[in-house]
Amino acid sequence: MATSVPPFPYARYNQDVWNAHNPDALAQYFAPDAKVHSMTPGSVAGAGLDYLKTRARSLFNALPDVKFVVEDVVQQDDRLAARVTLEGTQRSEFAGIPATGKRMKVYDFAMYRVVNGKITDVWSLIDIQAMRDQLQGASSPSAHFR
C-alpha cells in the first residue's frame, strides 16, 4: 500500500520562482541534486541547483516578461503532474530561435517526483513547435489553444 505524501505547494512554487523571476527560490522547492531528465529541445538534461538556476536565468533573459499560469495539477504519492501555460515576449535567443521581439504562449507538461517535500526529478515537455510557429511568424498564439 502506498504511503500518503503531503501535497506539494505547486502554485506557490510557480509564483515564488517563475512569476517572481527568482531563480534563488529554487532551493526552497528542489533537492540539491535534483535531476532534470528532459527540457526544452536544444538544452541538455542536467542536475543540481546551479544547473536549474542557470536554466531559469536563461529563460528570464530570453523572455523577461514571462508569466506562468498553472492550468492543472494532479498529485498521487510521490508523483506530481502539471500543465502550465507560459506566455512572454522573446527578447534574446531561446531554444535555438534568434530574438524576434514577438509574444508567444505555449503549454508545458511536466511530471515531477517529490521526496521529503522537495522535487528530486523533472520530466518536462514544452510545445516547441507552437513556440517556433509563433516566434517565427507561422501562426498566432490563439491558434494553438483550443
Salt bridges, closest charged atoms under 4 A:
ASP24 OD1 - LYS53 NZ 3.70
ASP24 OD1 - ARG57 NH2 3.59
ASP65 OD2 - ARG103 NH1 2.82
ASP72 OD2 - ARG83 NH2 2.56
ASP78 OD1 - ARG79 NE 3.45
ASP78 OD2 - ARG113 NE 2.98
GLU87 OE2 - ARG103 NH2 3.38
ASP121 OD2 - HIS37 NE2 2.68
ASP121 OD1 - ARG113 NH1 3.97
ASP133 OD2 - HIS144 NE2 3.68
